[in-house]
Amino acid sequence: MTVLTNQQNEILDILNPVFESQKAYFESGETRSYSFRVKQLKALKATIKKYEEDIYDALRKDLGKPLFEAYTSEVGFVYQEIKHTLSHLKGWMKPEKVSTSIVHLPSSSKIIKEPLGNILIVSPWNYPFQLVFAPIVAAISTGNTAIIKPSEFTPNTSAMIEKIIKDTFDSKYMHVVQGEGHVVIPPMMDNFRFDHVFFTGSVRVGKIIAEQAAKKLTPVTLELGGKSPAIVDKNVSVDVTAKRLIYGKLFNTGQTCVAPDYLLVHEKVKDKLVASIIKQIKTFYGENPQESESYGRIVDKRRFDVLVKYLEEGNIVFGGEHDREDHYIAPTLIDNVSMEDSIMQTEIFGPILPIITFSEIDEVLDIVKQNPYPLALYLFTVDSGVEEKVINNIRFGGGCVNNSIVHLTNPNLPFGGVGYSGMGRYHGKNSFDALSHQKSIMKTKFFYDNELKYPPYTNTKISIAKKFFE
């Protein structure tokens, strides 16, 4: 039996009545109606609008996020999720009619989308606002209640999240719990049986969450990470490739789970591409990115120290400047790295791009398979044969051809990993499906009853059955 600390016991004392009240509120049926869900989504948007400037300020303090990035990838992203959900929610909630085998006539079949119950949402620090509220939008749209654990590494944004939730919802519906993840989450998962856990974060912590959830047979959505490759073939527009590639790499200072983690470039275009990337970096951020209002910062000194160690590997061909007090690391390109180097052993999660050269596309397949199941993959090519070979022979969560990171902005595309990069899908209708139970119903009328299925089972009945099944 796990021995809890005094702090953990205090957390449970606070959360026990919250959890029980959320269970009771869910069981009351209050959250299930279409009108209730719409009202809560609109109320959430109104509160976010009310505190929008404060949210930007919090994101700037925590991550140095430029206003454009804070809006497009955090606040605006949540607005889009709410807008898309409100536009489609009525249709998503309708029972889905499906066909019924002639064997079961006179019957009809349908699938009813039901809420799961009480959801635990655990979010990371890199997009601390969006990655809390996108799952919350899903929880509201599906008629669930939720307990939310924002990241302790972005305290200003986490405080704003709690303020928004408290201003908008009663704790019997939505409740925020603060604290260190390793202190708060284990006792919650050990003592409460959540109906679903939605976790976004590292592979290491994702494994712990999955193990804890398995003890109570709690389903999980795990949005993790991995080393997402960017593959540049010889047949590309070099300058456009450089712009799209480095935009995706340096957005949020590289602290993006789907950021291009390393570059695999064909030897025929390598020099031109590197030169063009350097040119684009200077165009985006000037000669000194530390002075640019468009360039963010590393979340804390702990992450900074991890990233700086990577600068000792390979050869720096551009960048490398850093300032620990300012949490600043310049956009950096590193050549001559080995697959055995630590920079190639784990997700970088920063503005450092290792470069590996290849001559044949089959080499790329072998290299990527050394870091299997990336969350994303980006291929730049005009060769349909290369495109087909890469997409069909590498397992990855999702990605782009001739672009980077933008696939997750389309709410019609499911977002999620495979293997070590996660399980489950969300965004748009996929979020609704992820947090809903699909209840199957077959309804049969009384006016006719097929005797075929009833004993005694004769040879004639077997012969007739074979005609239906075969």
N, C-alpha and C positions, 0 to 999 in steps of 0.2 A: 504494500500500500504506500502511495506517495505521501511523504511528510511535507505539509505546506508551511511556508514561512508566515510570520505574523502579518506581513504585508499582503500575502495571497489570501489569507483568511479574512482580512478586512475587505479585500476586493469582492470576495464571495458573499460576505455579509451585505454588501451594497447591491450586488447583482442578483442575488436570489429573489428578492421581491420583484425586481424588474423583469427577470426571466419568467416568473410565474404570472405576472400581470400581462406580459406579452402573449403567453400561451392562452390565457383566459380571453384576452381581447380577440385573438385569432379565432378561437372556438366560438365566440359570440356571432361570427359571421359578418361583422361590421366591415371588414376590409374587402369583402368579395365583390361588391357591386361595381358595375362600370362607372357609375356616377361618383362613387367614393374615390376610385382610383384616379379618375380625371381631376377631381378636386384637389387631391394631394399633389399631383404632378404640377398643376398650375400654381399651387401655393408654394411649392419648392422653387419653381422658377422665379416667382415674385420675390422670395426672400433672397435668392442669389443676386437678383438685380439690385435689391436694396443694399447689399454689402459688396457690390462688385469692385469698387475701388479699394476697399479693405482687403479683399481677396488678392488683388494684384500686389498690394503692398506686402502682404504676408509671403507671397511667392517670391517677391524680390528679396525679402530679408532671408528666406530660407535657401534659395537657390540662385539668386541674382537673375531671375528670369526676366528677359526683355518683355515689354508689354505685348508685343505682337505674338510671341510664343505663349505667354500666359493666357492670352485670349483664345488663340486658335487651338491650342492643344489642351487647355484646361477648361476655362469657363465656356467658351464658344462650343467646344466639343460636347459639354453637358447640355447646353441649350439645344444642340442638334439632336442629341439622343431624346430629349423630352419632346421636341417638335415631331420627330419621326414616330415616336411611340404614340403620341396623341393622335396623329394622323391615321394610325393603323390599328390602334388598340381594340376597337369594336370588332373588327374582322378577326383579329387574333383570338379574341375571347369566344367567338362563336363555335359551337360544337361542329366538328368536322365530319361530314358524312363520308363514309367509305362503302365500297361495294361489298356484297355478301354472296357467298357461294350458293349456287342453286340447290345444293344439298340441304341448306338451312331455311329455305323458303317455307312459309311466308315470314321472313325476318328482315330487319333493317339493322345497320350497324353505324355507330358513330364514336368519335373520340371526344371526350370532354376535357378541357384544359382546366385543371384545378390548382390552386396554390398549395405549396408544400407545407407552410407553417412558419416556423421561426428560423431566420437565416442569420448566420454569422458572416460578416464581411470584414476581411483583414486586408489592409491596403499597404502599398509600399511608399517610399519617399520620393521617387523620381518624378512622378506625376501625382503629387499627393492630393490634389483636388479632384481631378478627373477620375482617377482610379478608385476613389471612394464613391463619387456620385453616379458614375455610370452603373455600377452594381445596385446602388440605391434606387435608381430609376427602374431597373429591372425588378427589384423587390416590390416596389410600389405597383408597377404595372401588372404584376402577377398576383397581387392581393396578399402578400406575405408581410410579416413583421420582421424587424431586423435589429440586431445589436452590431454596432460598428466599431472597429478598432483601427483608427488612423495611425500613421507612422509617428513614432517618437523622435525620429531624426529631422522632422520638419515641424517644430513646435508651433511656429506662428500660424502655419496653414492648418494644423490640427486643431488649434484653438478656434480658428474661424469655422471649421467644419462643425465643431461642437456647438458653437453659437448659432449657426444656421439651423442645425437640427433642433436645438432647444426652442428656437423662435418659431419654428414651423410645426413641430409635431409634439404630441404627448409621449412620454417615455414608454408608455404601454404599447406604442406603435413603433417608434424609432428611438434608439438610445445609443449614445456614444460613450465608450469606455476608453480612458487614456492610460498610458503607462508603457513600460518596456515590454516588448512582445514576449520575451522569454519568461517574464514574470506573470503577465496577465493571461496569455492564451492557454497554457497548459491546464491551470485549474478550471478555467471555463469549460474546456472541452472534456475534462475528466468528470466534472460534476453536472454538466448540462447536456442533454441530448438535443442538439440542434438538428433541424430537418435538412439543412444543406449548409456547407461551408464554402464560401467564395473567397479564395486566397490568390493574391497577386504578389509575387516576390521571387526569391532565389530558389534554385533547385534544392539546395541544402535544406532550407526551411520548409519547402514544399513537401519533401519526403517526411519530415516530422509531422506536419499537419495531416498528411494522408494516413500515417501510422496511427495517430491519435483518433482520427475520424473512423478508421476501420474498427476500432474497439467497440463502437456503438453502431456500426453499419451505417454511418452517416455519409451520404453522397457528397462529393466534392467537385468543385471547379477549380482547377489549378492553372493559373496563368504564370508561367515561369520564364525561362530565358534560354540562353545557349549562345554559341558562337555563330552568328548569322553571317554567311559569306556574301561578298559582292564579287561577281564574276564578270570580267570584261573581256569579251572576245575580240578578235582582230578586226572584225567588220562592224565598226561603230562610228558614230559621230563623236569624236574625242571631246570636243569642248562641251557639248550638251551632256555627255556622260559625266564629265568631271563636275559640272554644276549640280546635276541631280544627285550624284553620289555623295559629294561632300556636304551638300545641304542635309541629306539624311543622316550622315555621320555626325555632324556638329550641332544639329538641332538639340536643344537642351544640354549643350556641352557634351554630347555623346552619351548622356545618361538616359538612354532609351532602350527598352528591352528588345526592340526590333531594329536598332541602329546597325548599319553595316559594321561588323566586328573586325573583319580583316578583308583585304583586297587580293583577289586572284586575277592577275592581268596577263594577257598574252604578250609574249616577248616582243612581238612586232610593234605594239603600240605603247609599251610600258613607258618609255622615256617621254613621249608626247603627252601621255595621260598625266604623269606625275607633274610635268611642267604646267599643264593646264589646271590641275588641282591646286597647285601653289598660286597660280594666277587668280583662281576663283576665291581662294581663301582671302587674299589681299583685297579683292573686290568686295567681298562680303563684310570684312571686319577691319580693313585698313592695314597699314604697316605694323601697327601695334594693337592686336586684338584686346589687350588688357584695358585699353582706353575706349573700346567700342561699346556703345549702349546696346548693341545687338548680340553681345556675347555674354553668356552666363558664367556661373561659378560652380565648382565642385561642392557637393552638399556639406561636407565637414572635413576636418583634418584627418580623420581615420581613413576615409576614402582617398583623400589627397595622397597620403603616405603610400597607400597600396599602388596608386597609379604612377607615382614618381619612380618606384622601383622598376617599373617596366621600361623606363627610359634608359636603363643601363644595358638593355638587350638590343642586339642588332646595331644598325648604324642609323642615326638620325639624319635624314636628308632635308628636313624642314621642321622648324619649330623647336620644341624641347624646353623653352623658357617656362619657369614656374615661380610662384610666390605663395609660400605656405600661409602667411598671415591673411592674404587676400583670397585664399582658396582658388587660385588661378593656375591653370595649366594651359599653355598655348596649344592651338591646333598643331598636331605633330604627325609627321610621316616617318615611319621606320622601315628601312630596307634590310635585307640579308638576315631575316629572322629564321630560326629553326623551329620545326614542329615540336621539338623538345623544350624550347624556351618556355618559361612560365607565362609569358604573354599569349602563348598559343595553347595554354592548358585550361584557361578559364575565361569567362566572359569579361571583357575589358571594362565596359561601362564608363567610358571616359573619352576625351577628344584625341585619342591616339590610334592611328591606323597603320597596322603592320602590312607590308606589301610582299607578296609571293608571286614569282613569275612562273608561267607554264608555257609549253609549246604545243601540246595536244590536249584536247578537251577531256580525254580519258584520265589524264593526270589530275584534273580538277575533281573528278568523281572520287578518286582514291584519297585525295587530301581532305575533302569534306567529310568523308566517312570516318576519318580519325576523330572528328568531333561531331558525332551523329545527332540527328533529330534537332537541327536548329529551329528556332522559333520562326525565322524568316530567311528568305533567300532572294538575292537580287541578281538578275542576269541581264547584261547589256550585250545585245547582238541583233543583227538583222538576218542571221542564218536560221531558217526554220528548223533545219536538221539539228543544229546545236541546241536550239530552244527545246525541241522535243526530247533530246537525249538527257539534258539536265533535269527538266521538270519530271520526266518519267523515271529517272534512275536515282533521284535523291529524295529522301523523306524529310519534309520540313513542314512547318505550320502553315505558312502562306507567304506571299511575296509579290514581287513586281518583275515585269520584263521591261527593261529600258526606263526604270524609275526606281525610287527607293522610299520606303516607309509610308507612302501615301495610301496603300491598300487598306490600312486600318481606319481611314477616314470615311470609307463607304459603308454606311449602316446595312447595306444589303449583302455585304460579304461577311461570312462568319470569321471571327478572330479567335485564334487559339493555337496551342502547340500540339506536338505529337511526341510520344515517348518521353524523353527527359525534359522536353520543353513545355510539357503540360498536358492537361486533359480537359475536355469540355470546350464549348464554343459560346461566344456571346457577341453582342452588338445587334441592335435592331431586333428582329423577330427571334434571332438565335438567343438573345438574352431572355426573352419571354419564354421560349421553350426550355432553356436551361433551368429556370426556377419554377417550372410548372410540372405537375404530374399529369401525364396523359392517361386518363381513365377510359378503358375500353368498355363499350356497352353494346350488347346485341339484344334487340327487342323482337319477340316473336308473337304473332297474332294467334288467336284461338281457333279460327274457323277451319284450319286444316292441320293434321298431325301426321307427319311422315313416319310410317311404321318401320321403315328400313333399319333404323338404328337400334330398335328394341329387340331383345332376345325373344324367342330362340333364334340363334344365328344359323341360317340354312345356307346351303351351297348357292342357292339362287340369290340370296342377299349378298353373299360374297362376290358373286359375279357382277351384280349390279353396282356394288361399291367400287369395284375395280374400274368400271367404266367412268366413274366420276373422278377417281384419284389418279388414274393413269392417263 
